């Protein structure tokens, strides 16, 4: 059984414990927390509590998580667009709509399921249900993703991402016309207080996040931009562009609801990734062309 130990800070005093824990633990739903409380697997200062208990400053919360049965991974013959491969790693052009690894509700049809079919060796660093996966891109984002074949490569790429040696560049079509050529968004990202399925710019339980962007082309009501990540937070580009009032076109979480049917998908593509090859230290850049649906939208806008 795994245990989590959490100390409540002053900013969260007075929040119901079932809500508070969803804010500080991304992988716990409110229903799951209430079940844990009912089973006496959540204690506050050593005492049992109700879901309605309101946390206080310096409360010590212990969450006992029962072990989850291991997930059986299935190899599936799903075609992959391999943009680069060597003895240590692969760069795949992930299509829009594909989840990176199996999770609740997505046990098959993921990138990992496809990788297991096509490759005999994948890294297994501390995570048996995500072999090879060292970073992720969202389900509805397409483009370049590094997959590691061994733990040495996994550790190297993870370190490069953490230290911003690995450069990840995206192309996005956003709502609105940006009037300046370049910009930097330096705003911390954490779980939204209002909707735990979303991320948001917030100072509470957040992490530093920096996105750089430059304008590639302007249209009547839209702007095509290139975004580069200095950090890699969940939904970072989508949250940051929405934060400055230029949300990504087709984004079903962060774009205004009356604009979500503008396209057939989210207009965000990881078009290039640069990294040092883990064995040779050679600097390598891999690119993936914009998908057809993305190019079709741009061509249509150019005729307006």
Backbone torsions as a table, in degrees:
resi	resn	phi	psi	omega
1	UNK	NA	131.5	178.9
2	UNK	-91.6	140.2	179.3
3	UNK	-118.5	138.3	173.9
4	UNK	-110.9	135.3	177.2
5	UNK	-116.9	122.4	-174.0
6	UNK	-129.5	133.6	175.0
7	UNK	-108.5	127.6	-176.9
8	UNK	-76.0	131.6	176.3
9	UNK	-95.7	170.6	-172.4
10	UNK	-66.1	-27.1	-176.8
11	UNK	-68.1	-19.8	-176.3
12	UNK	-109.0	7.0	-178.5
13	UNK	-61.1	137.6	176.4
14	UNK	93.3	-3.8	178.6
15	UNK	-86.0	140.9	174.8
16	UNK	-55.3	141.7	-175.8
17	UNK	-63.4	-35.0	-179.7
18	UNK	-67.8	-33.4	176.6
19	UNK	-77.0	-41.9	-178.8
20	UNK	-57.2	-44.4	-176.8
21	UNK	-67.6	-28.3	175.5
22	UNK	-69.9	-26.2	179.9
23	UNK	-75.8	-33.8	-174.6
24	UNK	-100.9	-12.2	178.3
25	UNK	-128.1	102.6	-174.0
26	UNK	-58.1	-31.5	-172.4
27	UNK	-93.1	7.6	179.0
28	UNK	-109.5	122.5	175.2
29	UNK	-85.4	163.2	179.6
30	UNK	-64.1	-38.2	178.3
31	UNK	-63.1	-43.0	178.9
32	UNK	-62.4	-41.7	179.9
33	UNK	-63.0	-43.8	-180.0
34	UNK	-63.0	-35.7	176.3
35	UNK	-66.5	-42.0	178.3
36	UNK	-62.7	-40.3	178.0
37	UNK	-63.8	-44.0	179.7
38	UNK	-59.8	-34.6	-179.1
39	UNK	-89.4	9.3	-179.8
40	UNK	61.3	31.2	177.5
41	UNK	-95.1	0.9	173.5
42	UNK	-124.3	123.7	-179.8
43	UNK	-123.7	144.9	175.8
44	UNK	-117.9	118.1	-176.5
45	UNK	53.2	34.5	178.1
46	UNK	84.9	1.3	-175.6
47	UNK	-114.0	151.0	173.9
48	UNK	-72.9	148.5	-179.7
49	UNK	-137.4	170.5	173.1
50	UNK	-98.2	160.1	177.5
51	UNK	-58.0	-25.1	-178.1
52	UNK	-82.0	-4.7	-179.2
53	UNK	-58.5	133.1	179.3
54	UNK	-98.8	122.8	-173.3
55	UNK	-68.5	152.9	-179.7
56	UNK	-123.2	158.1	178.7
57	UNK	-55.9	133.7	177.8
58	UNK	72.0	7.7	170.1
59	UNK	-57.6	137.4	175.0
60	UNK	-103.4	113.2	-177.7
61	UNK	-104.0	128.3	175.3
62	UNK	-113.4	123.4	178.6
63	UNK	-112.6	116.6	177.8
64	UNK	-97.4	116.1	-176.5
65	UNK	-103.8	116.9	176.9
66	UNK	-60.7	147.8	178.6
67	UNK	-64.7	137.5	178.6
68	UNK	-94.7	136.9	178.7
69	UNK	-60.1	137.5	-178.5
70	UNK	-60.7	144.6	-179.3
71	UNK	-86.6	132.8	177.1
72	UNK	-83.0	117.0	-178.8
73	UNK	-87.2	135.4	-176.6
74	UNK	-110.6	128.2	174.4
75	UNK	-78.1	130.2	-178.3
76	UNK	-128.4	139.3	-179.3
77	UNK	-79.6	76.4	178.2
78	UNK	-108.5	125.4	-178.9
79	UNK	-59.4	143.8	178.0
80	UNK	-125.7	143.6	174.7
81	UNK	-96.9	96.0	-178.1
82	UNK	-87.1	119.5	-178.4
83	UNK	-94.2	-22.0	179.6
84	UNK	-160.0	145.2	175.6
85	UNK	-152.8	138.3	169.0
86	UNK	-141.9	-166.0	-175.8
87	UNK	-70.1	-17.7	-175.0
88	UNK	-104.6	-30.8	-172.6
89	UNK	-156.7	172.0	179.3
90	UNK	-133.0	146.3	167.1
91	UNK	-116.9	119.1	-177.4
92	UNK	-109.6	145.7	174.0
93	UNK	-93.3	95.5	-176.4
94	UNK	-72.5	130.9	177.7
95	UNK	-77.2	155.0	172.9
96	UNK	-59.6	139.7	177.3
97	UNK	95.3	-8.3	179.9
98	UNK	-98.7	126.7	174.8
99	UNK	-76.7	143.7	-175.8
100	UNK	-69.7	-46.8	-176.7
101	UNK	-139.8	157.7	179.9
102	UNK	-61.9	145.3	176.3
103	UNK	-159.5	-176.8	179.1
104	UNK	-57.0	125.2	179.5
105	UNK	88.9	-11.1	179.7
106	UNK	-138.6	75.9	-178.1
107	UNK	-89.8	-19.8	-178.5
108	UNK	-134.6	168.4	176.9
109	UNK	77.0	10.4	-177.9
110	UNK	-91.6	170.0	176.6
111	UNK	-60.2	-40.9	179.2
112	UNK	-60.6	-42.4	177.3
113	UNK	-57.7	-41.1	179.0
114	UNK	-69.2	-42.3	-179.5
115	UNK	-60.8	-40.3	-179.0
116	UNK	-62.6	-28.8	178.8
117	UNK	-76.9	-40.0	-171.7
118	UNK	-90.6	-19.8	-174.6
119	UNK	-130.8	135.5	-178.7
120	UNK	-81.6	-28.5	-176.2
121	UNK	-123.1	126.5	175.3
122	UNK	-139.2	150.2	179.8
123	UNK	-64.0	153.3	-177.8
124	UNK	-135.5	36.3	-172.3
125	UNK	-68.6	102.1	173.9
126	UNK	63.9	8.6	-174.0
127	UNK	-152.8	99.4	-175.6
128	UNK	-78.3	-16.1	-179.4
129	UNK	-95.2	-2.7	177.5
130	UNK	-130.3	54.1	-177.8
131	UNK	-58.2	131.6	177.3
132	UNK	84.8	-17.4	-171.6
133	UNK	-85.8	116.9	-179.6
134	UNK	-110.9	-19.7	172.8
135	UNK	-154.2	169.5	-174.8
136	UNK	-132.1	158.8	164.0
137	UNK	-128.3	154.1	-173.3
138	UNK	-61.8	157.1	179.8
139	UNK	-51.3	-46.1	-174.7
140	UNK	-96.1	14.7	171.1
141	UNK	-104.6	135.3	178.6
142	UNK	-102.5	167.8	170.8
143	UNK	122.1	-163.7	-169.0
144	UNK	-70.0	130.8	177.7
145	UNK	-142.0	128.8	177.9
146	UNK	-82.9	134.9	174.3
147	UNK	-123.6	129.8	-175.3
148	UNK	-98.1	141.0	-179.3
149	UNK	-91.1	-19.0	-178.3
150	UNK	-146.4	164.6	-175.2
151	UNK	-68.1	-31.0	177.4
152	UNK	-61.1	-47.2	178.4
153	UNK	-64.6	-40.5	179.9
154	UNK	-57.7	-48.9	-179.2
155	UNK	-64.5	-38.7	179.8
156	UNK	-64.7	-49.1	-178.6
157	UNK	-66.8	-39.8	178.1
158	UNK	-59.5	-41.3	178.5
159	UNK	-66.2	-41.2	179.1
160	UNK	-63.4	-39.4	178.1
161	UNK	-65.9	-45.4	-179.2
162	UNK	-61.1	-38.5	-176.4
163	UNK	-94.1	7.4	177.9
164	UNK	62.5	27.4	171.7
165	UNK	-78.6	-38.2	175.3
166	UNK	-78.2	119.0	-176.6
167	UNK	-102.3	125.2	-179.0
168	UNK	-117.7	122.4	-176.7
169	UNK	-120.1	138.5	-175.8
170	UNK	-125.0	154.5	168.4
171	UNK	-114.1	132.7	-178.7
172	UNK	-135.1	144.1	169.2
173	UNK	-103.0	124.1	-175.5
174	UNK	-120.6	156.2	175.5
175	UNK	-71.7	141.1	176.4
176	UNK	92.8	162.0	-179.3
177	UNK	-107.4	112.1	179.6
178	UNK	-78.4	126.8	-172.9
179	UNK	-92.8	-5.2	177.1
180	UNK	-113.4	158.6	-170.9
181	UNK	-80.4	-35.8	-178.4
182	UNK	-138.6	165.1	177.8
183	UNK	-168.3	161.6	175.6
184	UNK	-130.1	130.7	177.0
185	UNK	-108.1	111.6	180.0
186	UNK	-115.5	92.5	-174.2
187	UNK	-148.6	126.2	-176.2
188	UNK	-65.9	146.2	-178.1
189	UNK	-121.1	135.7	176.4
190	UNK	-149.0	-177.4	179.3
191	UNK	-67.2	135.0	178.8
192	UNK	-62.9	137.2	177.0
193	UNK	-69.3	-27.7	-172.0
194	UNK	-93.9	-24.8	-178.7
195	UNK	-149.8	105.2	-173.6
196	UNK	-69.5	-7.8	174.7
197	UNK	-81.7	-7.0	-178.4
198	UNK	-116.7	156.0	169.5
199	UNK	-100.5	163.8	-178.2
200	UNK	-156.8	159.2	170.3
201	UNK	-75.1	120.4	-175.5
202	UNK	-157.6	154.6	176.2
203	UNK	-93.4	-5.4	-175.5
204	UNK	-98.5	124.3	178.3
205	UNK	48.2	46.2	-175.8
206	UNK	-117.5	171.9	177.1
207	UNK	-126.7	148.9	178.0
208	UNK	-55.8	141.9	179.3
209	UNK	-146.2	129.8	-178.4
210	UNK	-132.6	125.4	177.2
211	UNK	-125.5	130.3	174.3
212	UNK	-104.4	144.4	177.7
213	UNK	-142.0	154.5	172.7
214	UNK	-139.9	146.7	-178.2
215	UNK	-78.2	130.2	175.5
216	UNK	-98.8	-38.8	-178.3
217	UNK	-162.3	144.4	177.5
218	UNK	-111.8	141.4	174.9
219	UNK	-120.4	-176.5	-175.2
220	UNK	-60.0	-42.6	-177.6
221	UNK	-127.8	7.0	-174.1
222	UNK	-138.0	165.3	175.2
223	UNK	-136.4	134.3	173.7
224	UNK	-94.1	123.4	-175.6
225	UNK	-127.5	155.1	169.3
226	UNK	-105.8	127.6	-180.0
227	UNK	-116.1	136.9	175.1
228	UNK	-122.4	140.6	-176.0
229	UNK	-95.9	129.0	169.8
230	UNK	-94.4	-26.2	173.7
231	UNK	-128.0	175.0	-177.4
232	UNK	-135.2	67.9	179.9
233	UNK	-86.1	158.7	178.2
234	UNK	-57.2	127.3	177.6
235	UNK	60.0	26.6	-169.3
236	UNK	-55.1	-54.3	-177.5
237	UNK	-63.1	-42.2	-178.7
238	UNK	-62.5	-43.7	180.0
239	UNK	-68.7	-44.6	-177.5
240	UNK	-66.3	-41.6	-180.0
241	UNK	-68.4	-35.3	174.9
242	UNK	-66.5	-36.9	-178.7
243	UNK	-61.4	-35.4	179.0
244	UNK	-96.4	15.7	174.0
245	UNK	70.6	28.6	172.3
246	UNK	-129.5	68.4	-175.3
247	UNK	-66.2	153.5	178.9
248	UNK	-67.3	132.4	179.3
249	UNK	-64.2	133.9	177.9
250	UNK	84.1	2.7	-179.1
251	UNK	-75.5	116.2	-175.2
252	UNK	-82.3	-1.8	176.6
253	UNK	-107.6	-39.3	-168.3
254	UNK	-115.7	-16.4	176.6
255	UNK	-82.0	152.6	177.8
256	UNK	-55.1	141.2	-173.8
257	UNK	-60.4	-29.5	-178.0
258	UNK	-79.9	0.9	179.8
259	UNK	-116.5	-0.7	-170.7
260	UNK	-72.4	-12.8	-178.7
261	UNK	-100.4	15.2	-180.0
262	UNK	-65.4	-30.1	-176.6
263	UNK	-137.4	174.5	178.6
264	UNK	-83.4	-6.5	-178.5
265	UNK	-166.7	177.7	180.0
266	UNK	-73.9	129.2	-174.3
267	UNK	-92.0	67.4	179.2
268	UNK	-142.9	123.8	-173.5
269	UNK	-137.4	127.3	177.0
270	UNK	-80.8	92.8	-168.6
271	UNK	-85.5	-19.6	177.7
272	UNK	-152.7	153.0	175.3
273	UNK	-142.9	134.4	-179.7
274	UNK	-120.6	135.1	-176.9
275	UNK	-154.5	165.7	173.7
276	UNK	-94.5	127.3	179.0
277	UNK	-60.1	126.5	-171.4
278	UNK	-57.6	-30.2	-178.3
279	UNK	-93.7	-45.6	-174.9
280	UNK	-93.2	-16.6	-176.8
281	UNK	69.4	10.6	177.7
282	UNK	-68.3	138.0	177.9
283	UNK	-81.7	122.6	-174.5
284	UNK	-123.8	134.9	173.6
285	UNK	-118.7	129.8	179.2
286	UNK	-121.2	137.7	-178.8
287	UNK	-123.8	155.9	174.9
288	UNK	-134.6	124.3	-178.5
289	UNK	-61.8	155.8	175.4
290	UNK	-59.4	139.5	176.6
291	UNK	-66.6	159.8	-174.6
292	UNK	-57.0	-44.1	-177.0
293	UNK	-62.0	-33.1	179.4
294	UNK	-69.7	-48.4	178.5
295	UNK	-61.2	-37.6	-180.0
296	UNK	-61.8	-40.7	179.5
297	UNK	-65.3	-43.2	179.9
298	UNK	-63.0	-44.4	179.0
299	UNK	-61.4	-38.6	178.4
300	UNK	-65.2	-41.7	179.8
301	UNK	-66.1	-32.9	-179.0
302	UNK	-69.5	-18.7	-179.8
303	UNK	-91.1	-10.3	-177.8
304	UNK	-77.0	NA	NA
